[in-house]
Amino acid sequence: MLSPTNILRPFDAPASLAEQTFARMGSLGVIAAGLMALVVFAL
């Protein structure tokens, strides 16, 4: 199962419920970080 955390991580970790939840939060975090970076660069 491909998720942002699994792609960023060099090792294979068991996909537990917590891992899947963090993966969803991680994808949202990446989008939020990208928006914040755009705001910082725009200043």
Secondary structure, 3 states (H helix, E strand, C coil): CCCHHHHHCCCCCCCCHHHHHHHHHHHHHHHHHHHHHHHHHHC
